[in-house]
Amino acid sequence: MSFRAISRQTSQILKRTNLKGLEFALPRPLLVGSVRSLSTVQHQLPITGQWRGSWQPLVGFSINLLNRRAVRYYSVIEEESSAPVIDFNKMKDIAAGKDSTYVIVDVREPDEYKTGHIPNAINVPCKSSPGAYGLNPEEFHLTFGFEKPAKDKTLVFYCMGGIRSSISEELAGTCDYSKRLNYKGSWEDWVANRGAIEYSPEPESAESTESTEPSKSAEPKDSKN
């Protein structure tokens, strides 16, 4: 049978084959390379109950695609958030600040945060401060300049596009924060829906503070007559 005929037959069978099942049936070392022949597969992959498909899809078929899929499956970043996901409308209600049980956490880096953020959000960066939720209250305050959220608060996480927020809420969960929400759309969704934007004031430098203080006029000395 020609290579073209095999490829055509392979494509037809792949449409009927559950690739996800194949992914788990294949040993991970096998996913590194490409299957060049049926004999290679027979030596490396014994028939098990996990495999209900046909051997034919593997003939002349590179499993680089399966390899990439396997990498994505085992990646922490690609895992779904364990916290409930909220949408723009829910986030808008929370950002209004009417319910003090919520704490909005912007997990972007400080330089991103200062360019604009969701109203009432605190900044606890995911990348530069991944261990923040494990700090004691005093260490947390010294690091960030505000009080550490209490464990009975509901933390609402967002970032730029939903990846760092998922990571941060998982990290908070390992530190006994059981009440967590993930605004998966995050900043991109907030801006697209024309949500209100808050800007944090820049801290005043010592020089600017001195320049704004009213100058004290020198007191006249008492003249002696």
C-alpha positions as CSV (number, residue, x, y, z in Angstrom):
1,M,0.0,0.0,0.0
2,S,1.4,3.4,-0.9
3,F,2.2,6.1,1.7
4,R,-0.6,8.3,0.3
5,A,-3.2,5.5,0.7
6,I,-2.0,4.8,4.3
7,S,-2.2,8.5,5.2
8,R,-5.7,8.8,3.8
9,Q,-6.8,5.7,5.7
10,T,-5.1,7.0,8.8
11,S,-7.0,10.3,8.6
12,Q,-10.3,8.5,8.2
13,I,-9.7,6.3,11.2
14,L,-8.5,9.2,13.4
15,K,-11.8,10.9,12.9
16,R,-13.4,7.9,14.6
17,T,-10.7,7.5,17.3
18,N,-10.8,9.0,20.7
19,L,-7.4,10.8,20.8
20,K,-7.8,11.5,24.5
21,G,-8.0,7.8,25.2
22,L,-4.9,7.3,23.1
23,E,-3.1,10.0,25.1
24,F,-3.6,8.2,28.4
25,A,-2.8,4.8,26.9
26,L,0.6,5.8,25.6
27,P,3.5,5.8,28.1
28,R,4.9,9.3,28.5
29,P,8.4,8.3,27.2
30,L,6.8,7.2,23.9
31,L,5.2,10.7,23.5
32,V,8.7,12.2,23.0
33,G,9.3,10.7,19.6
34,S,7.4,9.9,16.5
35,V,6.0,6.5,15.6
36,R,7.7,5.4,12.3
37,S,6.4,1.9,12.0
38,L,3.9,-0.6,13.4
39,S,6.8,-2.8,14.7
40,T,8.1,0.1,16.8
41,V,4.7,0.5,18.5
42,Q,4.4,-3.2,19.1
43,H,7.7,-3.3,20.9
44,Q,7.1,-0.2,23.0
45,L,3.3,-0.4,23.6
46,P,1.7,-3.6,24.8
47,I,-2.0,-4.1,24.2
48,T,-3.9,-3.2,27.3
49,G,-7.6,-2.7,28.2
50,Q,-7.1,1.1,27.9
51,W,-6.8,0.8,24.1
52,R,-10.0,0.1,22.2
53,G,-9.0,1.7,18.9
54,S,-7.1,0.3,15.9
55,W,-3.4,0.0,15.4
56,Q,-3.8,1.5,12.0
57,P,-3.8,5.2,13.1
58,L,-0.3,4.7,14.4
59,V,1.2,3.6,11.1
60,G,3.3,6.5,9.7
61,F,1.5,8.9,12.0
62,S,3.6,11.4,14.0
63,I,2.4,11.8,17.5
64,N,4.0,15.2,18.0
65,L,0.5,16.6,18.2
66,L,-0.3,14.2,21.0
67,N,2.9,15.1,22.7
68,R,1.9,18.8,22.7
69,R,-1.5,17.9,24.0
70,A,0.0,15.8,26.8
71,V,2.2,18.7,27.8
72,R,-0.8,21.0,28.0
73,Y,-2.8,18.5,30.0
74,Y,-0.1,18.2,32.7
75,S,0.6,22.0,32.8
76,V,-0.6,23.7,35.9
77,I,-1.4,26.9,33.9
78,E,-3.9,25.0,31.8
79,E,-5.8,23.5,34.6
80,E,-9.2,24.9,35.4
81,S,-9.6,27.1,38.4
82,S,-10.9,25.3,41.5
83,A,-12.7,28.4,42.6
84,P,-16.1,29.5,41.1
85,V,-15.7,31.7,38.0
86,I,-17.6,35.0,37.9
87,D,-18.5,37.3,35.0
88,F,-18.3,41.0,34.4
89,N,-21.7,41.7,36.0
90,K,-20.9,39.9,39.2
91,M,-17.5,41.6,39.4
92,K,-19.1,45.0,38.8
93,D,-21.4,44.4,41.8
94,I,-18.5,43.4,44.0
95,A,-16.4,46.4,42.9
96,A,-19.2,48.8,44.0
97,G,-18.0,48.0,47.5
98,K,-21.4,47.5,49.1
99,D,-20.4,44.2,50.6
100,S,-17.4,44.3,52.8
101,T,-17.0,40.5,52.9
102,Y,-15.3,40.6,49.5
103,V,-11.7,41.6,48.9
104,I,-10.7,42.2,45.3
105,V,-7.1,41.0,44.6
106,D,-5.3,42.3,41.5
107,V,-2.4,39.8,41.0
108,R,-0.7,41.7,38.2
109,E,2.7,43.2,38.8
110,P,2.9,46.7,40.5
111,D,3.8,48.5,37.3
112,E,0.6,47.0,35.7
113,Y,-1.5,47.8,38.7
114,K,-0.6,51.5,38.8
115,T,-1.7,52.1,35.2
116,G,-5.2,51.4,36.3
117,H,-7.1,48.7,38.2
118,I,-10.6,47.7,39.2
119,P,-11.9,49.9,42.0
120,N,-11.1,48.9,45.6
121,A,-8.6,46.2,44.5
122,I,-5.5,45.5,46.5
123,N,-2.3,44.5,44.7
124,V,-0.7,41.1,45.6
125,P,1.5,40.2,42.6
126,C,1.4,36.5,41.5
127,K,4.8,36.5,39.8
128,S,7.0,38.5,42.2
129,S,5.2,37.5,45.5
130,P,3.9,33.9,45.1
131,G,4.3,33.2,48.8
132,A,2.4,36.2,50.0
133,Y,-0.5,34.3,51.5
134,G,1.8,32.3,53.7
135,L,3.2,35.4,55.4
136,N,2.1,36.2,58.9
137,P,0.0,39.4,59.3
138,E,3.0,41.5,60.4
139,E,5.3,40.3,57.5
140,F,2.4,40.9,55.0
141,H,1.9,44.4,56.2
142,L,5.6,45.2,56.0
143,T,5.7,43.8,52.5
144,F,2.7,45.4,51.0
145,G,1.8,48.3,53.2
146,F,-1.8,47.1,54.0
147,E,-3.4,44.6,56.2
148,K,-3.5,40.9,55.2
149,P,-7.0,39.8,54.3
150,A,-8.7,37.8,57.0
151,K,-9.4,34.1,56.3
152,D,-13.2,34.7,56.6
153,K,-13.1,37.1,53.6
154,T,-14.0,36.1,50.1
155,L,-11.0,36.8,47.9
156,V,-11.8,37.7,44.3
157,F,-8.9,37.3,42.0
158,Y,-8.2,38.9,38.6
159,C,-5.1,39.5,36.4
160,M,-4.7,40.5,32.8
161,G,-6.3,37.5,31.0
162,G,-7.2,34.8,33.6
163,I,-4.0,32.7,33.9
164,R,-2.3,34.4,36.9
165,S,-5.6,34.8,38.7
166,S,-6.1,31.0,38.5
167,I,-2.6,30.4,39.9
168,S,-3.0,32.9,42.7
169,E,-6.3,31.6,43.9
170,E,-4.9,28.1,44.0
171,L,-2.0,29.4,46.1
172,A,-4.3,31.1,48.5
173,G,-6.3,27.9,48.8
174,T,-3.2,26.1,50.1
175,C,-3.0,28.8,52.8
176,D,-6.5,28.1,54.2
177,Y,-8.4,30.7,52.2
178,S,-11.5,28.7,51.5
179,K,-13.7,31.4,50.1
180,R,-12.3,32.3,46.7
181,L,-13.7,33.6,43.3
182,N,-11.9,33.9,40.0
183,Y,-12.8,36.7,37.6
184,K,-11.6,34.7,34.6
185,G,-12.1,37.5,32.0
186,S,-10.0,39.7,34.2
187,W,-8.7,43.1,33.2
188,E,-9.2,42.5,29.5
189,D,-12.8,41.7,30.0
190,W,-13.3,44.6,32.4
191,V,-11.9,47.2,30.0
192,A,-13.8,45.7,27.1
193,N,-17.1,46.1,29.0
194,R,-16.1,49.7,30.0
195,G,-15.8,49.0,33.7
196,A,-14.8,51.8,36.0
197,I,-11.1,52.3,36.4
198,E,-9.3,53.4,39.5
199,Y,-5.8,54.9,39.7
200,S,-3.7,54.7,42.8
201,P,-2.0,58.0,43.7
202,E,1.8,58.0,43.4
203,P,3.5,58.2,46.8
204,E,5.0,61.6,47.4
205,S,8.7,61.9,47.5
206,A,10.5,63.7,50.4
207,E,11.5,66.5,48.1
208,S,7.9,67.1,46.8
209,T,6.7,67.0,50.4
210,E,9.2,69.6,51.5
211,S,8.3,71.9,48.5
212,T,4.6,71.8,49.3
213,E,5.1,72.7,53.0
214,P,4.5,76.4,53.7
215,S,7.8,78.2,54.3
216,K,8.3,79.5,57.8
217,S,9.2,83.1,58.0
218,A,12.0,84.0,60.3
219,E,10.9,85.5,63.5
220,P,12.2,89.0,64.1
221,K,14.7,89.2,66.9
222,D,13.9,91.4,69.8
223,S,15.9,94.6,69.6
224,K,17.4,95.8,72.8
225,N,16.9,99.4,73.5
